[in-house]
Amino acid sequence: MPDTNPLQMKKKIAIFASGNGSNAENLIQYFKNSDFAEVVLVLTNNKNAGVISKATLLNVQVYEFTKNQLYTENDIYDALQFAKIDWIILAGFLLKFPETLLKHYPDKVVNIHPALLPKYGGKGMYGMHIHKAVVENKETETGITIHYVNENYDEGKIIFQAKAEVLNTDTPELIAEKIHILEQKYFPKVIEKLILTNENYPSFGGG
């Protein structure tokens, strides 16, 4: 007889990524021994993305798709449904997330952005493009923003932000390293807390 107690069923996470996949790898590892959530699917629009090999090595299924499939077909939704996905995490995903999928997963699609939104958000603002702009504009701080995804680039409700100081000697490459440290430290913990809170799990303690 199947166990239907929602508190004893692991929530299934899908990660959309377009690039190297360091954040995806971190999330997979973090939830590997979790009692309440696991990453079961990685989806990418880039057949050469580093995330593919990382996910494969960690025994997570990978689904590759084209930009056309993302916006015109039901294949991706079918894959998410087949995997019984509860939460969708965007980790370095460079395409605009389709409204059709957002409607199926209200308040269950979360993105991480390598800047302190609302600054340096919008189409084309990702990775080194952001860090170069931060240096050029002589910002004194930058950071990461974890937010819900809506129909517009980087405009969904903010869940969490963490800051890093920008020195006048910092290069875009040095800023990228600072951002990477923040992402690795906070992203899994914030997602964990979000799932625990939204799914009404009992508190497991810890900070």
Secondary structure as the mmCIF struct_conf table of DSSP 4:
data_model
#
loop_
_struct_conf.conf_type_id
_struct_conf.id
_struct_conf.beg_label_comp_id
_struct_conf.beg_label_asym_id
_struct_conf.beg_label_seq_id
_struct_conf.end_label_comp_id
_struct_conf.end_label_asym_id
_struct_conf.end_label_seq_id
HELX_RH_3T_P HELX_RH_3T_P1 PRO A 6 GLN A 8
BEND BEND1 MET A 9 MET A 9
HELX_LH_PP_P HELX_LH_PP_P1 LYS A 10 LYS A 10
STRN STRN1 LYS A 11 PHE A 16
BEND BEND2 GLY A 19 GLY A 19
HELX_RH_AL_P HELX_RH_AL_P1 SER A 22 TYR A 30
TURN_TY1_P TURN_TY1_P1 PHE A 31 ASN A 33
BEND BEND3 ASP A 35 PHE A 36
STRN STRN2 ALA A 37 THR A 44
BEND BEND4 ASN A 45 ASN A 45
TURN_TY1_P TURN_TY1_P2 LYS A 47 ASN A 48
HELX_RH_AL_P HELX_RH_AL_P2 GLY A 50 LEU A 57
TURN_TY1_P TURN_TY1_P3 LEU A 58 ASN A 59
STRN STRN3 GLN A 61 GLU A 64
HELX_RH_AL_P HELX_RH_AL_P3 LYS A 67 THR A 72
BEND BEND5 ASN A 74 ASN A 74
HELX_RH_AL_P HELX_RH_AL_P4 ASP A 75 PHE A 82
TURN_TY1_P TURN_TY1_P4 ALA A 83 LYS A 84
STRN STRN4 TRP A 87 LEU A 90
BEND BEND6 ALA A 91 GLY A 92
BEND BEND7 LEU A 95 LEU A 95
HELX_LH_PP_P HELX_LH_PP_P2 LYS A 96 PRO A 98
HELX_RH_AL_P HELX_RH_AL_P5 GLU A 99 HIS A 104
BEND BEND8 TYR A 105 TYR A 105
TURN_TY1_P TURN_TY1_P5 PRO A 106 ASP A 107
STRN STRN5 VAL A 109 HIS A 113
BEND BEND9 PRO A 114 ALA A 115
TURN_TY1_P TURN_TY1_P6 LEU A 117 TYR A 120
BEND BEND10 GLY A 122 GLY A 122
TURN_TY1_P TURN_TY1_P7 LYS A 123 GLY A 124
HELX_RH_AL_P HELX_RH_AL_P6 GLY A 127 GLU A 136
TURN_TY1_P TURN_TY1_P8 ASN A 137 LYS A 138
BEND BEND11 THR A 140 THR A 140
STRN STRN6 GLU A 141 TYR A 148
BEND BEND12 GLU A 151 ASN A 152
TURN_TY1_P TURN_TY1_P9 TYR A 153 ASP A 154
BEND BEND13 GLY A 156 GLY A 156
HELX_LH_PP_P HELX_LH_PP_P3 LYS A 157 LYS A 157
STRN STRN7 ILE A 158 GLU A 165
TURN_TY1_P TURN_TY1_P10 ASN A 168 THR A 169
HELX_RH_AL_P HELX_RH_AL_P7 PRO A 172 ASN A 198
TURN_TY1_P TURN_TY1_P11 GLU A 199 ASN A 200
HELX_LH_PP_P HELX_LH_PP_P4 TYR A 201 SER A 203
#
